[in-house]
Amino acid sequence: MRGSSLSGSGDRYDLGVVGLGAFGSAAAYWGTRRGVSVVGLERFELGHGRGASEDRSRIVRRSYAVGGLRPVHASGVRDVG
């Protein structure tokens, strides 16, 4: 039996994504690109300001393995600083 069913509906999905922020939206997008049926569930309205990427307390790492990212990182930190 393929997929699962949401309670009370006859619709069936191969992939359920809970939370449609940056990572959840990406998971849903790539799931559909691979041809699976996807349902995405989001607690808040679209465009809300309560997501994990909505505040200014992000950890930024300077030790990228790809050397070309170091100048980009330095300019970004300088601009936000």
BAKOLKOL-803763 format. One record per atom (N, C-alpha, C, CB): residue number from 1; residue in one letter; atom name; x, y, z. Coordinates in pm, 1 decimal, padded with zeros to 6 digits. Glycine has a CB too. Layout:
! BAKOLKOL-803763
<rec NUM, A, CA, <X, Y, Z>> ...
//
This chain:
! BAKOLKOL-803763
<rec 1, M, N, <00084.3, -00116.7, 00000.0>> <rec 1, M, CA, <00000.0, 00000.0, 00000.0>> <rec 1, M, C, <00089.6, 00124.0, 00000.0>> <rec 1, M, CB, <-00096.4, -00000.8, 00121.9>> <rec 2, R, N, <00072.6, 00210.8, -00098.5>> <rec 2, R, CA, <00158.2, 00328.3, -00112.3>> <rec 2, R, C, <00092.0, 00451.5, -00051.2>> <rec 2, R, CB, <00191.1, 00353.6, -00260.0>> <rec 3, G, N, <00171.3, 00533.7, 00018.1>> <rec 3, G, CA, <00122.8, 00659.1, 00073.0>> <rec 3, G, C, <00044.6, 00640.7, 00200.8>> <rec 3, G, CB, <00038.3, 00729.3, -00027.4>> <rec 4, S, N, <00005.7, 00751.2, 00259.4>> <rec 4, S, CA, <-00076.8, 00747.7, 00379.4>> <rec 4, S, C, <-00194.2, 00841.9, 00361.1>> <rec 4, S, CB, <00005.4, 00785.6, 00505.3>> <rec 5, S, N, <-00297.4, 00825.9, 00441.9>> <rec 5, S, CA, <-00418.0, 00905.2, 00428.3>> <rec 5, S, C, <-00433.7, 00998.0, 00547.4>> <rec 5, S, CB, <-00540.4, 00815.0, 00414.1>> <rec 6, L, N, <-00472.1, 01122.3, 00521.9>> <rec 6, L, CA, <-00502.9, 01213.8, 00630.8>> <rec 6, L, C, <-00637.3, 01174.5, 00688.9>> <rec 6, L, CB, <-00503.7, 01361.8, 00582.6>> <rec 7, S, N, <-00650.2, 01185.2, 00818.2>> <rec 7, S, CA, <-00773.9, 01147.5, 00885.6>> <rec 7, S, C, <-00891.9, 01226.5, 00829.3>> <rec 7, S, CB, <-00761.8, 01170.4, 01037.3>> <rec 8, G, N, <-00994.1, 01157.1, 00790.6>> <rec 8, G, CA, <-01115.1, 01221.7, 00741.8>> <rec 8, G, C, <-01111.8, 01259.3, 00595.2>> <rec 8, G, CB, <-01141.1, 01342.4, 00821.1>> <rec 9, S, N, <-01004.9, 01230.2, 00525.7>> <rec 9, S, CA, <-01000.3, 01261.8, 00382.6>> <rec 9, S, C, <-00966.0, 01136.3, 00304.4>> <rec 9, S, CB, <-00897.2, 01374.1, 00353.4>> <rec 10, G, N, <-01004.7, 01134.8, 00180.1>> <rec 10, G, CA, <-00971.7, 01021.9, 00095.1>> <rec 10, G, C, <-00842.4, 01042.1, 00018.8>> <rec 10, G, CB, <-01083.2, 00996.3, -00000.9>> <rec 11, D, N, <-00780.4, 01159.5, 00036.0>> <rec 11, D, CA, <-00656.3, 01189.3, -00034.9>> <rec 11, D, C, <-00541.6, 01109.3, 00024.5>> <rec 11, D, CB, <-00625.1, 01339.9, -00029.5>> <rec 12, R, N, <-00450.2, 01066.0, -00062.0>> <rec 12, R, CA, <-00334.0, 00989.8, -00017.2>> <rec 12, R, C, <-00207.9, 01060.8, -00065.8>> <rec 12, R, CB, <-00339.2, 00842.3, -00069.6>> <rec 13, Y, N, <-00105.5, 01060.7, 00019.0>> <rec 13, Y, CA, <00019.2, 01129.1, -00011.5>> <rec 13, Y, C, <00137.1, 01038.3, 00018.4>> <rec 13, Y, CB, <00030.6, 01259.7, 00068.0>> <rec 14, D, N, <00242.1, 01055.8, -00059.8>> <rec 14, D, CA, <00365.5, 00980.9, -00037.3>> <rec 14, D, C, <00452.9, 01047.8, 00067.1>> <rec 14, D, CB, <00442.6, 00965.8, -00167.4>> <rec 15, L, N, <00442.7, 01180.2, 00077.9>> <rec 15, L, CA, <00530.0, 01256.1, 00166.8>> <rec 15, L, C, <00449.2, 01363.2, 00237.7>> <rec 15, L, CB, <00647.3, 01319.2, 00088.7>> <rec 16, G, N, <00460.3, 01368.4, 00369.7>> <rec 16, G, CA, <00399.7, 01474.7, 00448.4>> <rec 16, G, C, <00509.1, 01560.2, 00509.0>> <rec 16, G, CB, <00307.9, 01417.3, 00558.5>> <rec 17, V, N, <00499.3, 01690.9, 00491.2>> <rec 17, V, CA, <00599.1, 01784.0, 00543.4>> <rec 17, V, C, <00531.3, 01872.0, 00648.2>> <rec 17, V, CB, <00662.5, 01870.8, 00428.4>> <rec 18, V, N, <00583.4, 01868.9, 00769.9>> <rec 18, V, CA, <00528.7, 01949.8, 00878.5>> <rec 18, V, C, <00618.3, 02071.7, 00895.8>> <rec 18, V, CB, <00518.1, 01867.7, 01011.9>> <rec 19, G, N, <00561.6, 02188.7, 00869.8>> <rec 19, G, CA, <00637.0, 02314.0, 00876.6>> <rec 19, G, C, <00687.7, 02350.7, 00739.0>> <rec 19, G, CB, <00754.4, 02302.9, 00975.6>> <rec 20, L, N, <00641.7, 02462.9, 00686.6>> <rec 20, L, CA, <00678.3, 02502.2, 00550.7>> <rec 20, L, C, <00766.7, 02626.6, 00548.7>> <rec 20, L, CB, <00553.3, 02526.9, 00468.4>> <rec 21, G, N, <00862.7, 02628.0, 00641.3>> <rec 21, G, CA, <00964.1, 02732.9, 00638.8>> <rec 21, G, C, <01064.4, 02702.2, 00529.5>> <rec 21, G, CB, <01034.8, 02745.9, 00776.1>> <rec 22, A, N, <01184.6, 02750.6, 00546.0>> <rec 22, A, CA, <01287.4, 02733.4, 00443.0>> <rec 22, A, C, <01314.6, 02586.1, 00412.9>> <rec 22, A, CB, <01416.5, 02801.5, 00486.2>> <rec 23, F, N, <01337.3, 02505.9, 00516.0>> <rec 23, F, CA, <01371.0, 02365.5, 00493.1>> <rec 23, F, C, <01249.7, 02282.7, 00455.4>> <rec 23, F, CB, <01435.9, 02307.0, 00615.9>> <rec 24, G, N, <01135.8, 02308.1, 00519.7>> <rec 24, G, CA, <01014.9, 02233.4, 00486.2>> <rec 24, G, C, <00968.5, 02259.0, 00343.8>> <rec 24, G, CB, <00904.4, 02268.4, 00582.5>> <rec 25, S, N, <00974.0, 02384.4, 00302.2>> <rec 25, S, CA, <00936.7, 02418.2, 00164.8>> <rec 25, S, C, <01030.6, 02352.4, 00064.9>> <rec 25, S, CB, <00937.1, 02569.8, 00144.9>> <rec 26, A, N, <01158.4, 02350.0, 00098.2>> <rec 26, A, CA, <01255.9, 02284.5, 00010.1>> <rec 26, A, C, <01228.0, 02135.0, 00000.8>> <rec 26, A, CB, <01399.5, 02308.6, 00060.7>> <rec 27, A, N, <01194.9, 02072.6, 00113.0>> <rec 27, A, CA, <01163.4, 01929.0, 00111.9>> <rec 27, A, C, <01040.0, 01901.5, 00026.7>> <rec 27, A, CB, <01141.0, 01877.2, 00255.6>> <rec 28, A, N, <00938.2, 01984.7, 00040.2>> <rec 28, A, CA, <00816.5, 01967.8, -00039.9>> <rec 28, A, C, <00846.3, 01988.5, -00188.6>> <rec 28, A, CB, <00707.0, 02066.3, 00006.8>> <rec 29, Y, N, <00922.9, 02091.3, -00219.0>> <rec 29, Y, CA, <00959.0, 02120.5, -00358.1>> <rec 29, Y, C, <01033.3, 02003.5, -00421.9>> <rec 29, Y, CB, <01044.9, 02247.2, -00365.4>> <rec 30, W, N, <01138.2, 01954.9, -00353.9>> <rec 30, W, CA, <01217.2, 01847.0, -00412.1>> <rec 30, W, C, <01140.9, 01715.8, -00415.1>> <rec 30, W, CB, <01345.9, 01829.4, -00335.3>> <rec 31, G, N, <01048.7, 01697.0, -00321.7>> <rec 31, G, CA, <00962.7, 01578.5, -00328.2>> <rec 31, G, C, <00876.9, 01579.2, -00453.8>> <rec 31, G, CB, <00873.5, 01570.6, -00204.4>> <rec 32, T, N, <00817.4, 01694.1, -00484.4>> <rec 32, T, CA, <00735.3, 01702.7, -00605.2>> <rec 32, T, C, <00820.9, 01690.4, -00730.7>> <rec 32, T, CB, <00657.4, 01834.6, -00607.6>> <rec 33, R, N, <00942.8, 01745.7, -00726.4>> <rec 33, R, CA, <01032.2, 01733.1, -00842.0>> <rec 33, R, C, <01068.0, 01587.9, -00869.9>> <rec 33, R, CB, <01159.2, 01814.0, -00819.4>> <rec 34, R, N, <01068.7, 01504.8, -00764.4>> <rec 34, R, CA, <01098.6, 01362.1, -00781.2>> <rec 34, R, C, <00974.6, 01280.6, -00814.4>> <rec 34, R, CB, <01162.9, 01307.1, -00655.5>> <rec 35, G, N, <00860.8, 01347.5, -00824.3>> <rec 35, G, CA, <00740.3, 01279.5, -00869.8>> <rec 35, G, C, <00654.0, 01217.1, -00761.0>> <rec 35, G, CB, <00778.2, 01175.2, -00964.2>> <rec 36, V, N, <00678.1, 01250.7, -00634.9>> <rec 36, V, CA, <00593.4, 01196.8, -00529.2>> <rec 36, V, C, <00483.9, 01297.4, -00495.9>> <rec 36, V, CB, <00677.0, 01162.8, -00403.1>> <rec 37, S, N, <00373.0, 01248.0, -00445.7>> <rec 37, S, CA, <00265.2, 01338.4, -00404.2>> <rec 37, S, C, <00296.7, 01388.5, -00263.6>> <rec 37, S, CB, <00125.0, 01266.7, -00408.5>> <rec 38, V, N, <00284.0, 01520.2, -00244.7>> <rec 38, V, CA, <00328.4, 01584.8, -00121.9>> <rec 38, V, C, <00214.1, 01665.5, -00061.5>> <rec 38, V, CB, <00450.5, 01675.3, -00148.6>> <rec 39, V, N, <00200.9, 01658.2, 00070.8>> <rec 39, V, CA, <00113.4, 01749.4, 00143.7>> <rec 39, V, C, <00199.2, 01823.6, 00244.5>> <rec 39, V, CB, <-00004.8, 01673.2, 00214.0>> <rec 40, G, N, <00182.1, 01955.1, 00251.0>> <rec 40, G, CA, <00256.9, 02036.5, 00344.7>> <rec 40, G, C, <00164.0, 02095.4, 00449.3>> <rec 40, G, CB, <00332.2, 02147.2, 00271.8>> <rec 41, L, N, <00203.8, 02088.1, 00573.3>> <rec 41, L, CA, <00123.2, 02140.5, 00684.0>> <rec 41, L, C, <00198.8, 02252.4, 00753.4>> <rec 41, L, CB, <00087.6, 02028.4, 00785.0>> <rec 42, E, N, <00133.9, 02366.6, 00768.2>> <rec 42, E, CA, <00195.0, 02482.9, 00832.9>> <rec 42, E, C, <00099.6, 02532.8, 00940.6>> <rec 42, E, CB, <00227.1, 02596.3, 00729.0>> <rec 43, R, N, <00152.7, 02558.7, 01056.9>> <rec 43, R, CA, <00071.3, 02602.1, 01170.0>> <rec 43, R, C, <00020.6, 02745.1, 01153.9>> <rec 43, R, CB, <00150.7, 02590.5, 01298.0>> <rec 44, F, N, <00102.6, 02832.1, 01098.0>> <rec 44, F, CA, <00070.0, 02973.5, 01090.7>> <rec 44, F, C, <00035.9, 03013.3, 00947.1>> <rec 44, F, CB, <00186.6, 03058.2, 01143.7>> <rec 45, E, N, <-00014.8, 03136.9, 00930.8>> <rec 45, E, CA, <-00049.3, 03187.6, 00798.4>> <rec 45, E, C, <00078.6, 03212.2, 00716.7>> <rec 45, E, CB, <-00132.8, 03318.3, 00810.0>> <rec 46, L, N, <00063.9, 03215.9, 00586.6>> <rec 46, L, CA, <00179.5, 03240.7, 00499.4>> <rec 46, L, C, <00237.2, 03379.2, 00527.2>> <rec 46, L, CB, <00139.7, 03227.9, 00349.9>> <rec 47, G, N, <00368.1, 03387.4, 00528.5>> <rec 47, G, CA, <00436.7, 03513.7, 00549.5>> <rec 47, G, C, <00445.4, 03557.3, 00694.7>> <rec 47, G, CB, <00369.4, 03618.9, 00472.1>> <rec 48, H, N, <00418.3, 03468.1, 00788.1>> <rec 48, H, CA, <00423.2, 03504.3, 00930.1>> <rec 48, H, C, <00566.7, 03531.9, 00974.3>> <rec 48, H, CB, <00361.8, 03392.5, 01016.4>> <rec 49, G, N, <00582.7, 03597.3, 01086.9>> <rec 49, G, CA, <00714.7, 03632.5, 01137.8>> <rec 49, G, C, <00758.5, 03547.6, 01255.9>> <rec 49, G, CB, <00716.5, 03776.2, 01177.4>> <rec 50, R, N, <00702.5, 03427.8, 01270.1>> <rec 50, R, CA, <00734.6, 03344.4, 01385.8>> <rec 50, R, C, <00826.0, 03227.4, 01352.2>> <rec 50, R, CB, <00608.2, 03292.4, 01447.1>> <rec 51, G, N, <00885.6, 03228.2, 01235.6>> <rec 51, G, CA, <00971.1, 03117.6, 01194.1>> <rec 51, G, C, <01110.8, 03124.6, 01252.3>> <rec 51, G, CB, <00980.0, 03113.7, 01045.5>> <rec 52, A, N, <01183.4, 03015.3, 01239.6>> <rec 52, A, CA, <01318.4, 03005.9, 01295.8>> <rec 52, A, C, <01416.6, 03100.5, 01226.6>> <rec 52, A, CB, <01369.2, 02862.9, 01285.4>> <rec 53, S, N, <01389.8, 03138.7, 01104.8>> <rec 53, S, CA, <01483.7, 03225.0, 01033.4>> <rec 53, S, C, <01438.8, 03371.1, 01034.9>> <rec 53, S, CB, <01499.9, 03177.2, 00889.6>> <rec 54, E, N, <01351.2, 03407.2, 01125.2>> <rec 54, E, CA, <01295.0, 03542.3, 01126.8>> <rec 54, E, C, <01361.2, 03637.9, 01224.4>> <rec 54, E, CB, <01151.3, 03534.7, 01158.5>> <rec 55, D, N, <01452.3, 03590.4, 01308.1>> <rec 55, D, CA, <01515.2, 03683.2, 01400.9>> <rec 55, D, C, <01660.6, 03707.8, 01361.7>> <rec 55, D, CB, <01506.9, 03629.6, 01544.5>> <rec 56, R, N, <01731.5, 03785.1, 01440.0>> <rec 56, R, CA, <01868.6, 03822.2, 01405.2>> <rec 56, R, C, <01972.9, 03742.5, 01481.3>> <rec 56, R, CB, <01889.8, 03968.2, 01430.5>> <rec 57, S, N, <01932.3, 03636.1, 01549.5>> <rec 57, S, CA, <02028.7, 03559.5, 01629.0>> <rec 57, S, C, <02070.9, 03431.9, 01557.5>> <rec 57, S, CB, <01969.6, 03525.3, 01765.8>> <rec 58, R, N, <02130.6, 03446.0, 01443.1>> <rec 58, R, CA, <02178.5, 03332.0, 01364.5>> <rec 58, R, C, <02324.4, 03307.3, 01397.0>> <rec 58, R, CB, <02159.7, 03356.4, 01212.2>> <rec 59, I, N, <02364.0, 03182.3, 01396.6>> <rec 59, I, CA, <02505.1, 03146.7, 01410.6>> <rec 59, I, C, <02565.8, 03142.6, 01271.0>> <rec 59, I, CB, <02523.1, 03009.0, 01484.7>> <rec 60, V, N, <02672.0, 03215.5, 01251.0>> <rec 60, V, CA, <02738.9, 03219.8, 01121.5>> <rec 60, V, C, <02878.3, 03163.0, 01138.3>> <rec 60, V, CB, <02744.0, 03364.5, 01064.6>> <rec 61, R, N, <02912.4, 03064.3, 01060.4>> <rec 61, R, CA, <03042.9, 02998.8, 01071.6>> <rec 61, R, C, <03138.5, 03054.4, 00965.2>> <rec 61, R, CB, <03028.3, 02844.5, 01056.7>> <rec 62, R, N, <03263.0, 03071.2, 01003.5>> <rec 62, R, CA, <03364.0, 03121.2, 00910.3>> <rec 62, R, C, <03448.7, 03010.1, 00850.8>> <rec 62, R, CB, <03453.2, 03220.7, 00979.5>> <rec 63, S, N, <03432.6, 02889.1, 00895.1>> <rec 63, S, CA, <03520.3, 02779.8, 00852.0>> <rec 63, S, C, <03456.4, 02696.5, 00741.1>> <rec 63, S, CB, <03555.0, 02689.9, 00970.7>> <rec 64, Y, N, <03426.4, 02759.0, 00630.8>> <rec 64, Y, CA, <03370.9, 02687.3, 00516.3>> <rec 64, Y, C, <03481.5, 02612.0, 00443.7>> <rec 64, Y, CB, <03299.4, 02784.6, 00420.0>> <rec 65, A, N, <03450.5, 02491.3, 00400.6>> <rec 65, A, CA, <03548.5, 02411.6, 00327.1>> <rec 65, A, C, <03572.6, 02468.7, 00187.8>> <rec 65, A, CB, <03502.0, 02266.2, 00316.8>> <rec 66, V, N, <03474.5, 02536.0, 00132.9>> <rec 66, V, CA, <03486.8, 02594.1, -00000.4>> <rec 66, V, C, <03546.1, 02733.8, 00015.2>> <rec 66, V, CB, <03348.1, 02598.7, -00074.4>> <rec 67, G, N, <03668.7, 02750.1, -00029.5>> <rec 67, G, CA, <03739.4, 02876.4, -00011.7>> <rec 67, G, C, <03670.6, 02996.2, -00073.4>> <rec 67, G, CB, <03874.6, 02865.0, -00068.3>> <rec 68, G, N, <03597.0, 02977.0, -00180.9>> <rec 68, G, CA, <03529.7, 03087.9, -00248.2>> <rec 68, G, C, <03419.7, 03151.8, -00165.6>> <rec 68, G, CB, <03472.5, 03040.7, -00377.1>> <rec 69, L, N, <03373.6, 03083.5, -00061.8>> <rec 69, L, CA, <03267.7, 03139.4, 00021.9>> <rec 69, L, C, <03320.5, 03235.5, 00127.3>> <rec 69, L, CB, <03191.6, 03028.4, 00089.1>> <rec 70, R, N, <03447.3, 03230.1, 00156.1>> <rec 70, R, CA, <03502.0, 03315.6, 00262.3>> <rec 70, R, C, <03483.4, 03465.1, 00234.1>> <rec 70, R, CB, <03649.7, 03285.9, 00281.0>> <rec 71, P, N, <03513.2, 03514.4, 00113.7>> <rec 71, P, CA, <03490.7, 03657.6, 00088.2>> <rec 71, P, C, <03343.0, 03695.1, 00094.4>> <rec 71, P, CB, <03546.9, 03695.9, -00048.1>> <rec 72, V, N, <03256.1, 03605.8, 00049.2>> <rec 72, V, CA, <03111.7, 03632.0, 00054.2>> <rec 72, V, C, <03067.4, 03642.1, 00199.4>> <rec 72, V, CB, <03031.7, 03520.5, -00019.8>> <rec 73, H, N, <03115.5, 03549.6, 00281.0>> <rec 73, H, CA, <03081.1, 03550.0, 00423.4>> <rec 73, H, C, <03128.6, 03679.3, 00489.3>> <rec 73, H, CB, <03143.0, 03427.8, 00494.7>> <rec 74, A, N, <03251.6, 03718.4, 00462.6>> <rec 74, A, CA, <03307.2, 03838.6, 00525.2>> <rec 74, A, C, <03226.0, 03961.8, 00489.1>> <rec 74, A, CB, <03452.9, 03858.1, 00483.4>> <rec 75, S, N, <03184.9, 03974.2, 00364.1>> <rec 75, S, CA, <03107.4, 04092.2, 00324.6>> <rec 75, S, C, <02967.1, 04088.5, 00385.9>> <rec 75, S, CB, <03097.9, 04101.2, 00171.0>> <rec 76, G, N, <02908.9, 03970.2, 00398.5>> <rec 76, G, CA, <02776.3, 03957.8, 00459.3>> <rec 76, G, C, <02776.5, 03994.9, 00605.4>> <rec 76, G, CB, <02724.5, 03817.7, 00443.6>> <rec 77, V, N, <02877.6, 03950.0, 00678.4>> <rec 77, V, CA, <02888.1, 03983.5, 00820.5>> <rec 77, V, C, <02911.7, 04132.6, 00837.7>> <rec 77, V, CB, <03001.4, 03903.3, 00887.4>> <rec 78, R, N, <02992.3, 04189.0, 00751.1>> <rec 78, R, CA, <03019.9, 04333.2, 00756.8>> <rec 78, R, C, <02891.7, 04412.6, 00731.7>> <rec 78, R, CB, <03128.6, 04372.4, 00653.1>> <rec 79, D, N, <02808.7, 04369.9, 00635.0>> <rec 79, D, CA, <02686.4, 04442.1, 00599.7>> <rec 79, D, C, <02581.0, 04433.4, 00709.7>> <rec 79, D, CB, <02629.4, 04387.7, 00469.8>> <rec 80, V, N, <02572.0, 04316.5, 00775.0>> <rec 80, V, CA, <02470.1, 04296.2, 00878.5>> <rec 80, V, C, <02515.5, 04353.5, 01011.2>> <rec 80, V, CB, <02437.9, 04147.6, 00894.2>> <rec 81, G, N, <02644.1, 04332.3, 01041.2>> <rec 81, G, CA, <02713.0, 04368.1, 01161.5>> <rec 81, G, C, <02645.9, 04450.5, 01258.2>> <rec 81, G, CB, <02826.0, 04429.9, 01130.5>> 
//
